[in-house]
Amino acid sequence: MGIQSQTMTDHTPTPLQRALYRILRPLARLLLRNGIPFGDFAELMRRAYVEAALEDFRDHRKKMTDSRAAVLTGLTRKEVKRQREMLSGQPMQPRENRQGNRASRVVAGWVHDTRFQDMEGRPAVLPFEGKPSFSELVRLYSGDMTPKAVLDELLRVGVVSQGAGGSEALVLRKRAYVPAGDDAEMLHIFGEDVSDLISTIDYNLVSAREGQPPLFQRTLTYNNIPPEVIQQWRAIAGREAQQFLEQLDGWLGPHDRDVSGQPGDPPSVRTGVSVFYFEEPIQDGSGAEVSS
């Protein structure tokens, strides 16, 4: 008798299926709110399955054929071929979010590059032009974006302010660029954050049997908190989390090759730590966790 996998039609869901539903439930809410029907989501899932099969499950001894990918994904060979051809013409891997990433690099350069710091090692007040200046900073860290475009964006989100009386002296008010009122950039961050979390969980699920140490993954959760303390808790959590991330940034940021100027011949590593706040009402009033 062959090995059979449990499907969603079985009466008892697996732990993975329960976890998957918890992920999909708020995702369905987000998709519906943004006008994405199920058919579009299903098409993207087929493409993601095919790309994962082709890229993440390759056997170096054998070529990943459409037939092997079909067996792995449960899709037909015709569908695998169709999705593979679409991926070759229009890859679904996220491209660089130019404005957000480059604005972030400008802020990181301002914080860590000694050429743009004052005598006490803090981000210096910069003129728009000159040496050192904001324009020089942008040319070093933003690629082909103009200094005016970067400044307008950083002023818009409150990361930078101008000196009193509208002078050209520019002051860095926040150590991080956070887009405000820009759905496209927020969705870009959403895609990166959720992808990174799932990749960490996937790694940790297999790390033990492969003899590798797990990646750090922790969550602080309580489910019987009185509503009257939530406003204070939001403020405390935001303040402490910001300080924590700035402390880590103070160590890691200077090692970034864009800041350090170290040669970039060896492969680079993308790494980081994500912190996010969450809250939801408990529906039954018992203090027990309620699935949403």
Backbone bond lengths (Angstrom), bond angles and torsions (degrees), N, CA, C in turn:
res aa  C-N    CA-C-N  psi(-1)  N-CA   C-N-CA  omega(-1)  CA-C   N-CA-C  phi
1 M - - - 1.470 - - 1.528 109.09 -
2 G 1.313 117.94 130.03 1.452 122.10 -176.95 1.518 111.70 -74.01
3 I 1.318 114.26 163.31 1.461 120.58 177.22 1.514 108.58 -75.70
4 Q 1.295 116.31 132.60 1.458 121.05 -179.45 1.515 109.45 -114.39
5 S 1.315 115.59 140.13 1.466 120.05 177.12 1.513 108.90 -96.83
6 Q 1.309 114.77 148.11 1.458 119.48 179.69 1.520 109.40 -78.71
7 T 1.313 117.39 134.42 1.455 122.08 179.18 1.511 108.98 -107.60
8 M 1.321 114.38 171.51 1.459 119.47 -179.23 1.526 112.19 -69.92
9 T 1.351 116.67 -10.40 1.458 118.59 177.39 1.520 111.81 -80.94
10 D 1.367 117.08 -14.13 1.456 119.80 176.85 1.520 109.38 -68.22
11 H 1.313 115.44 155.97 1.459 120.33 -173.58 1.525 112.43 -75.72
12 T 1.329 118.55 -31.53 1.456 121.52 -175.98 1.517 109.63 -108.60
13 P 1.339 117.87 108.86 1.462 119.71 -179.62 1.522 111.00 -70.80
14 T 1.320 116.32 149.27 1.454 121.62 176.47 1.526 109.44 -76.84
15 P 1.341 117.96 163.95 1.463 119.39 175.00 1.525 112.54 -56.23
16 L 1.330 117.31 -37.46 1.457 119.96 178.98 1.527 110.98 -65.80
17 Q 1.330 116.85 -39.17 1.466 119.89 179.12 1.528 111.01 -66.65
18 R 1.325 117.36 -38.08 1.467 119.98 176.11 1.521 110.73 -63.10
19 A 1.342 115.69 -44.64 1.460 119.41 179.02 1.529 110.50 -64.13
20 L 1.321 116.21 -39.76 1.454 120.30 179.87 1.524 111.23 -62.67
21 Y 1.310 116.95 -39.94 1.463 119.51 179.48 1.527 111.18 -64.48
22 R 1.326 116.58 -37.65 1.467 119.82 177.98 1.521 110.96 -63.94
23 I 1.326 116.67 -32.65 1.461 120.13 176.01 1.522 110.64 -72.68
24 L 1.337 116.23 -43.84 1.458 120.98 -173.28 1.524 112.75 -73.11
25 R 1.324 117.76 -28.81 1.460 119.79 -176.48 1.530 112.51 -61.89
26 P 1.349 119.88 -54.25 1.467 118.46 175.98 1.524 112.64 -68.31
27 L 1.346 116.73 -28.45 1.460 119.02 176.38 1.527 110.34 -64.70
28 A 1.339 117.42 -40.86 1.462 120.51 177.13 1.523 110.98 -61.26
29 R 1.322 116.88 -39.02 1.466 120.45 177.68 1.525 111.00 -61.97
30 L 1.340 116.14 -44.57 1.463 120.14 179.10 1.528 111.26 -63.40
31 L 1.341 116.86 -42.06 1.461 120.57 -179.15 1.524 111.10 -65.02
32 L 1.320 116.51 -44.90 1.462 119.65 179.82 1.525 111.06 -63.80
33 R 1.318 116.89 -40.16 1.463 120.35 179.88 1.524 111.38 -63.85
34 N 1.331 117.16 -28.66 1.457 121.21 -178.45 1.524 113.01 -103.36
35 G 1.343 116.66 16.15 1.450 120.82 171.65 1.511 115.71 72.93
36 I 1.335 117.92 27.72 1.464 121.14 178.16 1.520 108.47 -98.78
37 P 1.349 118.69 109.74 1.465 120.29 -179.47 1.527 111.56 -75.16
38 F 1.322 115.26 167.79 1.464 120.03 -175.99 1.516 111.71 -60.68
39 G 1.324 117.48 -36.99 1.459 119.86 -178.25 1.524 112.07 -59.40
40 D 1.336 117.07 -40.89 1.464 120.24 178.17 1.520 111.11 -65.88
41 F 1.337 116.25 -40.92 1.464 120.18 178.12 1.525 110.78 -63.15
42 A 1.335 117.12 -44.17 1.459 121.16 179.99 1.525 111.12 -61.49
43 E 1.331 116.80 -39.36 1.468 120.56 177.80 1.519 110.88 -62.87
44 L 1.334 117.04 -42.94 1.462 120.52 178.09 1.526 111.40 -65.60
45 M 1.328 117.65 -36.83 1.457 120.50 178.65 1.525 111.14 -65.92
46 R 1.337 117.18 -40.61 1.472 119.36 176.89 1.529 110.17 -60.24
47 R 1.335 115.55 -42.39 1.465 118.97 -179.57 1.525 110.84 -66.24
48 A 1.339 116.68 -40.23 1.464 120.14 179.41 1.531 110.88 -64.65
49 Y 1.332 117.15 -40.31 1.461 120.41 177.78 1.521 110.91 -61.07
50 V 1.322 116.46 -44.69 1.457 120.22 -178.25 1.526 110.64 -66.61
51 E 1.332 116.93 -43.91 1.461 119.41 -179.53 1.527 111.05 -64.77
52 A 1.346 117.44 -39.69 1.461 120.07 177.83 1.523 110.92 -63.60
53 A 1.325 116.85 -41.69 1.469 120.36 178.69 1.520 111.00 -62.87
54 L 1.325 116.48 -43.85 1.459 120.67 -176.06 1.526 112.30 -72.11
55 E 1.338 117.11 -36.05 1.462 120.60 -173.17 1.525 113.93 -98.12
56 D 1.338 117.55 -36.34 1.464 120.24 -170.68 1.522 114.29 -102.39
57 F 1.323 118.15 -11.97 1.471 120.64 -177.09 1.520 111.50 -123.09
58 R 1.331 115.62 28.09 1.455 119.15 178.10 1.517 110.16 -73.57
59 D 1.312 115.53 137.84 1.459 122.92 172.87 1.524 106.59 -100.26
60 H 1.330 116.18 120.42 1.462 119.20 -174.50 1.524 112.24 -64.21
61 R 1.318 116.75 -15.82 1.465 119.11 178.32 1.518 111.65 -85.56
62 K 1.326 116.86 -19.22 1.456 120.69 -177.24 1.522 109.91 -134.32
63 K 1.307 115.39 148.29 1.455 120.12 174.53 1.524 108.96 -77.52
64 M 1.337 116.28 138.17 1.460 119.94 177.26 1.521 108.17 -76.97
65 T 1.319 116.17 101.35 1.455 121.48 -178.98 1.522 110.20 -85.34
66 D 1.334 115.42 166.99 1.457 119.80 175.47 1.521 110.89 -60.64
67 S 1.324 116.92 -35.35 1.467 120.34 -179.95 1.522 111.13 -65.63
68 R 1.337 116.69 -45.43 1.463 119.92 178.84 1.522 110.84 -65.04
69 A 1.330 116.89 -40.41 1.461 120.26 178.13 1.521 111.24 -64.82
70 A 1.338 117.10 -34.67 1.462 121.08 178.59 1.524 110.56 -65.59
71 V 1.341 116.40 -42.50 1.464 120.12 178.47 1.532 110.09 -63.67
72 L 1.326 116.22 -42.22 1.462 120.87 -176.84 1.521 111.92 -67.69
73 T 1.337 117.48 -40.41 1.460 121.30 -173.89 1.519 114.18 -91.99
74 G 1.345 117.05 -20.59 1.455 120.02 -174.21 1.516 113.35 83.69
75 L 1.330 117.58 4.03 1.458 121.97 176.33 1.521 110.22 -90.06
76 T 1.305 116.93 162.84 1.463 120.24 176.72 1.525 109.85 -74.52
77 R 1.333 115.98 158.26 1.465 119.17 177.07 1.525 110.69 -61.56
78 K 1.319 116.28 -35.43 1.461 119.81 179.05 1.528 110.86 -63.13
79 E 1.329 115.52 -41.84 1.465 119.17 179.71 1.525 110.97 -69.16
80 V 1.331 117.49 -40.56 1.463 120.71 176.84 1.520 110.48 -59.14
81 K 1.326 116.18 -45.38 1.464 120.70 179.68 1.528 110.90 -61.28
82 R 1.335 116.21 -42.70 1.457 120.25 -179.66 1.529 111.09 -62.88
83 Q 1.329 116.32 -45.40 1.462 119.58 -179.11 1.528 110.95 -68.79
84 R 1.342 117.30 -37.74 1.466 119.91 178.91 1.521 110.63 -62.72
85 E 1.308 116.98 -41.50 1.461 120.69 179.48 1.520 110.92 -66.59
86 M 1.337 117.41 -36.71 1.459 120.01 177.32 1.529 111.06 -68.29
87 L 1.335 116.63 -38.30 1.453 119.95 178.61 1.518 111.70 -65.96
88 S 1.328 117.05 -36.73 1.456 119.86 -179.94 1.524 111.32 -67.18
89 G 1.332 116.29 -28.65 1.458 119.74 179.49 1.518 113.59 -90.38
90 Q 1.346 116.36 -28.20 1.471 120.57 -177.60 1.519 108.74 -148.78
91 P 1.350 117.34 83.35 1.471 120.59 -177.88 1.522 111.16 -57.95
92 M 1.336 116.10 143.02 1.459 120.63 -179.36 1.518 112.74 -92.72
93 Q 1.349 117.02 -7.84 1.454 117.87 176.06 1.525 109.43 -61.08
94 P 1.329 118.86 137.02 1.465 120.23 -174.62 1.515 111.95 -63.53
95 R 1.312 115.44 132.96 1.453 120.27 172.49 1.520 109.13 -82.14
96 E 1.316 115.13 169.12 1.467 120.12 -178.86 1.527 110.31 -60.55
97 N 1.303 115.25 131.83 1.457 120.65 173.44 1.534 107.05 -81.67
98 R 1.335 116.19 93.03 1.453 120.71 -164.75 1.520 113.02 -58.32
99 Q 1.318 117.89 -53.98 1.459 119.00 -174.99 1.516 111.51 -64.56
100 G 1.347 117.00 -48.41 1.455 120.23 -178.17 1.510 112.80 -64.44
101 N 1.348 117.36 -49.78 1.451 120.09 -177.82 1.519 111.53 -64.21
102 R 1.328 117.06 -39.28 1.460 119.12 -177.20 1.524 111.31 -74.34
103 A 1.321 117.42 -36.41 1.462 119.16 174.24 1.526 110.11 -63.21
104 S 1.320 117.42 -39.41 1.465 121.07 177.81 1.524 110.90 -63.60
105 R 1.336 116.97 -39.81 1.463 120.08 179.72 1.530 110.97 -65.91
106 V 1.333 116.54 -37.62 1.464 119.59 177.10 1.525 110.29 -61.55
107 V 1.326 117.01 -45.56 1.469 120.46 179.20 1.527 110.08 -63.45
108 A 1.342 117.76 -42.61 1.469 120.68 179.36 1.527 110.89 -62.27
109 G 1.331 117.00 -40.56 1.455 119.66 177.64 1.518 111.96 -64.05
110 W 1.319 116.40 -39.29 1.466 121.75 179.08 1.532 110.63 -63.82
111 V 1.330 116.09 -36.66 1.471 120.75 -177.94 1.521 111.58 -76.91
112 H 1.344 118.26 -40.39 1.466 120.79 -167.62 1.525 115.13 -108.02
113 D 1.314 118.84 -24.23 1.459 120.85 -176.37 1.528 109.12 -78.53
114 T 1.324 116.55 119.37 1.464 121.10 -175.45 1.528 112.46 -61.48
115 R 1.333 117.32 -21.53 1.467 119.75 178.33 1.520 112.13 -67.45
116 F 1.331 117.01 -18.57 1.470 121.20 -177.18 1.530 111.15 -118.54
117 Q 1.326 115.83 26.77 1.457 121.91 178.08 1.525 110.08 -114.69
118 D 1.340 115.23 158.24 1.465 119.13 175.92 1.527 109.96 -86.82
119 M 1.319 116.85 -173.17 1.463 121.34 -175.73 1.521 112.42 -64.89
120 E 1.346 117.39 -20.66 1.464 121.07 -179.32 1.522 112.23 -97.70
121 G 1.319 117.60 8.23 1.457 121.38 177.25 1.515 114.70 81.29
122 R 1.332 116.70 15.11 1.459 120.72 178.44 1.524 109.73 -100.20
123 P 1.339 117.66 158.74 1.466 119.24 177.26 1.523 110.79 -55.46
124 A 1.315 116.47 125.79 1.458 120.92 -175.23 1.523 111.06 -77.47
125 V 1.316 115.96 155.60 1.459 121.62 168.20 1.525 106.72 -74.64
126 L 1.333 117.27 124.86 1.461 121.30 -171.51 1.523 111.77 -115.04
127 P 1.325 117.34 140.46 1.463 119.17 167.27 1.529 108.88 -75.45
128 F 1.322 116.71 162.66 1.458 119.37 179.88 1.522 111.21 -69.02
129 E 1.327 117.35 -40.09 1.456 122.01 179.17 1.523 109.65 -121.18
130 G 1.328 115.54 159.64 1.455 120.59 177.68 1.517 110.59 121.30
131 K 1.332 115.99 -159.85 1.464 121.50 -179.36 1.524 108.81 -148.91
132 P 1.307 119.36 111.65 1.471 125.89 -2.85 1.530 110.88 -78.52
133 S 1.311 115.64 156.61 1.465 120.85 -178.13 1.516 109.87 -154.42
134 F 1.328 114.67 168.88 1.459 120.17 176.39 1.523 110.38 -63.27
135 S 1.332 117.12 -39.69 1.467 119.95 -179.26 1.520 110.82 -62.97
136 E 1.327 117.60 -39.82 1.463 121.07 177.50 1.523 110.29 -64.74
137 L 1.324 116.46 -42.57 1.462 121.57 177.38 1.525 111.08 -57.39
138 V 1.330 117.02 -47.06 1.463 121.36 -179.42 1.521 110.85 -63.90
139 R 1.319 117.72 -41.87 1.467 120.14 -179.80 1.526 111.49 -63.08
140 L 1.328 116.51 -33.20 1.463 120.01 -179.75 1.519 112.71 -76.53
141 Y 1.346 117.10 -32.89 1.464 119.47 -167.77 1.522 115.67 -117.01
142 S 1.326 119.97 -8.73 1.463 118.05 -174.26 1.516 114.52 -115.26
143 G 1.317 118.78 5.31 1.449 118.69 -179.18 1.518 111.12 72.05
144 D 1.348 116.18 -124.04 1.458 119.45 -172.93 1.526 113.55 -98.59
145 M 1.340 118.89 9.14 1.460 119.78 176.15 1.528 109.49 -74.88
146 T 1.320 116.89 140.91 1.460 120.52 -177.63 1.527 110.16 -77.13
147 P 1.341 117.66 150.01 1.469 120.22 177.13 1.522 112.67 -56.49
148 K 1.329 117.43 -38.28 1.469 120.27 -179.66 1.518 110.88 -63.98
149 A 1.347 118.09 -41.98 1.460 121.01 -179.57 1.524 111.17 -64.83
150 V 1.331 116.54 -42.17 1.470 119.97 179.55 1.520 110.11 -67.06
151 L 1.323 116.72 -42.58 1.470 119.83 179.98 1.524 110.82 -62.58
152 D 1.326 117.48 -44.29 1.467 120.38 179.55 1.523 111.01 -57.64
153 E 1.339 116.43 -41.16 1.468 119.82 -179.21 1.522 110.68 -69.23
154 L 1.321 118.36 -43.95 1.463 120.93 -178.74 1.529 111.45 -68.44
155 L 1.325 116.98 -33.13 1.465 119.51 173.52 1.525 110.72 -67.51
156 R 1.337 116.39 -40.12 1.471 121.38 -177.25 1.528 111.25 -60.35
157 V 1.336 117.03 -41.69 1.462 119.73 -175.94 1.523 112.48 -92.49
158 G 1.345 117.35 2.06 1.457 120.08 175.24 1.511 115.76 81.26
159 V 1.335 117.86 14.25 1.462 120.68 178.16 1.528 110.15 -76.92
160 V 1.325 116.90 -31.66 1.455 122.97 -178.78 1.521 108.72 -123.89
161 S 1.310 115.84 146.60 1.471 120.66 172.05 1.519 108.63 -130.40
162 Q 1.328 115.34 156.44 1.454 120.96 176.25 1.516 110.05 -93.64
163 G 1.311 115.66 155.94 1.452 120.98 -178.09 1.518 112.19 -64.11
164 A 1.281 115.55 168.62 1.467 121.23 -178.36 1.520 110.63 -59.44
165 G 1.326 115.11 142.17 1.450 120.31 177.66 1.509 113.87 75.86
166 G 1.353 116.80 16.27 1.463 119.96 177.86 1.512 113.40 74.08
167 S 1.338 118.33 21.24 1.459 120.88 178.56 1.517 109.94 -67.01
168 E 1.341 115.37 166.64 1.456 120.11 -177.88 1.524 112.46 -81.31
169 A 1.334 118.66 -2.48 1.459 121.14 177.82 1.530 109.41 -65.57
170 L 1.320 116.61 123.77 1.460 122.63 -175.39 1.522 109.95 -110.02
171 V 1.329 115.57 130.54 1.461 122.48 -175.48 1.516 109.12 -117.05
172 L 1.336 116.91 130.15 1.465 121.62 175.91 1.524 108.53 -81.15
173 R 1.328 117.14 114.94 1.458 122.05 -176.86 1.522 112.86 -93.11
174 K 1.316 118.14 -27.67 1.460 122.00 -178.36 1.518 108.88 -133.75
175 R 1.320 116.10 147.54 1.462 120.61 -177.59 1.517 113.21 -87.96
176 A 1.324 117.82 4.04 1.465 120.26 -177.81 1.519 109.38 -141.48
177 Y 1.333 115.84 141.95 1.464 122.13 174.99 1.520 108.64 -89.61
178 V 1.316 116.77 120.06 1.464 122.39 176.85 1.520 107.44 -124.34
179 P 1.329 119.34 115.95 1.464 120.05 -178.62 1.518 110.76 -63.62
180 A 1.323 115.82 143.93 1.465 121.50 179.75 1.516 108.60 -129.16
181 G 1.333 116.34 128.02 1.451 120.67 177.15 1.511 113.84 69.48
182 D 1.324 118.32 20.63 1.463 122.16 179.92 1.518 108.09 -122.02
183 D 1.327 116.83 98.30 1.455 121.15 -175.93 1.525 111.76 -61.88
184 A 1.327 117.49 -38.41 1.462 120.32 -177.13 1.525 110.59 -62.25
185 E 1.327 116.94 -43.91 1.464 119.47 -179.43 1.518 111.25 -72.54
186 M 1.338 118.44 -36.88 1.458 119.95 176.93 1.520 111.22 -63.80
187 L 1.327 117.51 -37.74 1.463 120.66 177.66 1.520 110.83 -69.66
188 H 1.325 117.14 -33.57 1.464 119.93 174.84 1.535 109.97 -62.07
189 I 1.331 116.29 -45.37 1.466 120.27 178.26 1.524 110.41 -64.12
190 F 1.341 117.16 -41.20 1.463 121.52 176.69 1.524 110.81 -55.56
191 G 1.335 116.60 -46.91 1.453 120.07 -179.88 1.513 112.15 -61.96
192 E 1.327 117.11 -42.44 1.465 120.34 179.90 1.527 111.26 -67.29
193 D 1.343 117.02 -46.81 1.464 120.26 -175.18 1.520 112.25 -63.28
194 V 1.339 116.56 -47.85 1.466 119.87 -178.35 1.523 110.32 -67.42
195 S 1.339 117.10 -39.91 1.461 120.37 177.72 1.524 111.25 -61.06
196 D 1.340 116.78 -43.02 1.463 120.07 179.69 1.524 111.54 -64.63
197 L 1.336 117.64 -41.78 1.460 120.44 179.76 1.525 111.25 -63.55
198 I 1.330 116.94 -45.66 1.460 120.02 -179.40 1.526 110.65 -65.70
199 S 1.337 117.30 -37.65 1.467 119.72 177.60 1.525 110.82 -63.59
200 T 1.334 117.20 -38.92 1.461 120.01 177.42 1.525 111.35 -64.80
201 I 1.328 116.56 -43.85 1.471 120.02 178.70 1.522 110.53 -62.92
202 D 1.329 117.58 -44.19 1.465 121.93 178.62 1.526 110.36 -59.25
203 Y 1.329 116.35 -44.29 1.464 120.26 178.67 1.525 110.92 -61.75
204 N 1.329 116.96 -44.66 1.458 120.43 -176.90 1.521 112.42 -67.92
205 L 1.324 117.91 -30.04 1.466 120.65 178.67 1.527 112.56 -67.70
206 V 1.323 116.83 -27.40 1.474 119.75 -177.62 1.525 112.75 -108.84
207 S 1.340 117.83 -9.57 1.464 119.81 -172.48 1.527 112.27 -64.93
208 A 1.334 117.35 -39.54 1.467 120.01 -176.08 1.520 111.33 -61.96
209 R 1.331 116.90 -47.49 1.466 118.26 -178.13 1.521 112.95 -72.92
210 E 1.318 117.11 -14.12 1.458 120.54 175.60 1.520 112.32 -98.72
211 G 1.343 116.79 5.21 1.454 121.08 177.03 1.508 114.59 72.17
212 Q 1.339 117.41 25.57 1.453 121.54 -179.88 1.529 109.60 -109.98
213 P 1.330 117.76 144.17 1.469 119.46 176.68 1.523 109.72 -69.27
214 P 1.328 118.05 145.08 1.469 120.08 -179.93 1.514 111.26 -72.25
215 L 1.320 115.53 158.50 1.453 121.51 171.92 1.529 109.08 -81.42
216 F 1.316 116.21 151.37 1.464 120.39 -178.24 1.528 109.91 -63.76
217 Q 1.343 115.66 129.83 1.470 121.54 179.26 1.524 108.25 -152.00
218 R 1.317 117.41 107.61 1.457 121.44 -178.25 1.519 109.62 -138.17
219 T 1.328 116.63 150.08 1.450 122.34 174.83 1.526 109.02 -139.72
220 L 1.320 116.47 134.40 1.466 121.99 173.85 1.527 107.79 -96.84
221 T 1.351 117.04 120.82 1.464 120.94 -176.34 1.522 110.84 -140.23
222 Y 1.335 116.16 133.09 1.461 123.03 167.23 1.526 107.31 -129.66
223 N 1.324 116.67 147.13 1.472 118.49 -175.01 1.530 114.05 -124.67
224 N 1.351 117.74 21.10 1.456 119.74 177.08 1.530 110.07 -141.94
225 I 1.318 115.27 48.53 1.466 122.02 -175.45 1.531 109.60 -93.91
226 P 1.337 119.21 131.67 1.469 120.95 179.36 1.531 111.05 -67.85
227 P 1.331 117.48 140.23 1.469 120.92 -176.72 1.520 114.00 -58.50
228 E 1.347 117.82 -28.05 1.466 119.08 -173.95 1.529 113.30 -69.51
229 V 1.341 118.96 -13.60 1.467 119.73 178.88 1.526 112.12 -99.19
230 I 1.327 117.96 -4.66 1.459 120.96 -172.02 1.532 111.94 -64.79
231 Q 1.328 117.39 -42.50 1.466 118.92 -178.81 1.526 111.24 -60.57
232 Q 1.334 116.84 -42.87 1.456 120.66 177.92 1.525 110.82 -66.67
233 W 1.336 116.44 -39.85 1.463 120.72 179.67 1.533 111.53 -64.26
234 R 1.331 117.00 -40.37 1.465 119.90 176.91 1.522 110.86 -56.98
235 A 1.331 115.83 -45.37 1.466 119.92 -178.64 1.524 111.47 -65.04
236 I 1.349 116.12 -44.22 1.470 119.94 -179.80 1.527 110.47 -63.81
237 A 1.336 116.40 -46.57 1.467 120.66 -178.36 1.525 110.98 -61.84
238 G 1.334 116.61 -43.13 1.456 119.72 179.62 1.511 112.53 -64.28
239 R 1.327 115.89 -44.19 1.469 119.85 -178.46 1.530 111.50 -65.79
240 E 1.340 116.87 -47.46 1.459 120.29 -177.41 1.538 111.23 -68.00
241 A 1.336 116.61 -38.59 1.459 119.58 179.18 1.522 111.17 -65.23
242 Q 1.347 117.00 -40.38 1.461 120.87 178.27 1.527 110.84 -62.78
243 Q 1.327 116.73 -43.48 1.463 120.24 178.70 1.531 111.30 -63.54
244 F 1.331 116.39 -39.60 1.458 121.13 179.36 1.529 110.87 -63.10
245 L 1.335 116.26 -46.86 1.466 119.89 -179.42 1.527 111.14 -66.18
246 E 1.337 117.74 -37.69 1.453 119.87 178.18 1.527 111.14 -65.85
247 Q 1.340 116.85 -34.86 1.463 119.98 176.70 1.528 110.71 -64.68
248 L 1.336 117.28 -44.35 1.462 120.50 177.73 1.525 110.85 -65.37
249 D 1.325 116.12 -39.39 1.459 120.43 179.27 1.528 110.92 -63.16
250 G 1.325 116.04 -35.22 1.454 119.66 178.79 1.517 112.63 -62.09
251 W 1.341 116.85 -30.00 1.466 119.83 177.82 1.524 111.59 -86.67
252 L 1.346 117.01 -47.34 1.463 120.31 -172.15 1.525 113.00 -79.21
253 G 1.340 117.27 -37.83 1.453 120.87 -174.58 1.520 114.81 -52.21
254 P 1.349 118.78 -47.22 1.469 118.91 -178.76 1.523 113.80 -63.61
255 H 1.338 118.35 -17.12 1.466 120.58 178.27 1.526 112.47 -82.49
256 D 1.336 117.63 -13.96 1.457 119.87 179.41 1.526 109.27 -63.26
257 R 1.327 116.42 133.69 1.467 119.59 -174.97 1.515 112.85 -64.18
258 D 1.342 117.11 -26.92 1.465 119.04 176.48 1.524 110.95 -63.55
259 V 1.350 115.77 -31.13 1.463 120.73 -178.46 1.525 111.15 -91.72
260 S 1.335 116.42 -45.05 1.464 120.43 -173.60 1.520 113.24 -75.51
261 G 1.351 116.35 -24.93 1.457 119.37 -176.97 1.512 113.68 75.56
262 Q 1.354 117.18 10.10 1.455 120.48 178.61 1.527 109.92 -67.49
263 P 1.337 117.67 148.86 1.467 119.89 179.98 1.519 111.60 -60.30
264 G 1.328 116.16 146.41 1.460 121.28 -173.92 1.502 114.92 -105.64
265 D 1.347 117.60 27.58 1.464 119.06 -178.56 1.527 113.41 -68.79
266 P 1.360 119.10 -44.88 1.480 117.74 179.30 1.525 110.42 -67.27
267 P 1.325 117.33 159.19 1.475 119.30 177.32 1.528 110.94 -59.46
268 S 1.321 115.80 147.67 1.453 121.16 176.84 1.519 110.14 -97.40
269 V 1.328 116.46 158.60 1.462 123.50 179.11 1.518 108.34 -121.34
270 R 1.313 117.02 132.57 1.462 121.83 172.03 1.528 107.64 -93.55
271 T 1.313 117.33 123.24 1.455 120.45 -176.98 1.522 109.56 -147.23
272 G 1.302 116.54 162.76 1.456 120.35 179.12 1.516 111.47 172.56
273 V 1.311 115.51 -178.15 1.458 123.86 177.26 1.520 107.59 -131.90
274 S 1.315 117.13 131.66 1.465 121.66 178.47 1.522 109.83 -106.18
275 V 1.327 115.98 139.47 1.458 122.12 174.91 1.522 107.36 -130.47
276 F 1.326 116.97 128.97 1.461 119.41 176.88 1.521 109.21 -141.32
277 Y 1.310 114.83 152.32 1.459 122.48 -178.51 1.524 108.73 -102.39
278 F 1.329 116.77 145.28 1.464 119.29 176.05 1.516 109.81 -143.75
279 E 1.315 115.00 154.77 1.463 121.23 170.79 1.513 108.24 -158.81
280 E 1.309 116.52 150.50 1.464 122.07 176.62 1.524 108.11 -154.92
281 P 1.312 117.82 146.25 1.468 119.82 178.93 1.524 110.90 -72.00
282 I 1.330 115.84 144.88 1.464 121.12 173.17 1.520 107.52 -88.63
283 Q 1.315 115.96 121.47 1.463 120.07 -168.16 1.533 114.02 -76.74
284 D 1.356 117.52 -33.97 1.456 117.30 -172.32 1.531 113.60 -92.46
285 G 1.352 116.93 -3.85 1.470 120.21 175.68 1.495 114.54 71.64
286 S 1.326 119.21 8.22 1.460 121.07 -176.62 1.514 113.57 -94.52
287 G 1.340 116.09 -10.36 1.472 118.77 -174.94 1.511 111.97 87.83
288 A 1.326 117.81 -4.54 1.452 119.94 177.83 1.511 109.88 -83.17
289 E 1.314 115.02 151.52 1.458 119.71 -179.73 1.514 109.61 -68.37
290 V 1.320 116.74 137.30 1.454 121.64 -179.86 1.510 108.92 -119.01
291 S 1.337 117.55 125.69 1.454 121.45 177.20 1.502 109.67 -70.85
292 S 1.337 116.06 140.80 1.465 120.25 178.62 1.508 110.47 -114.25
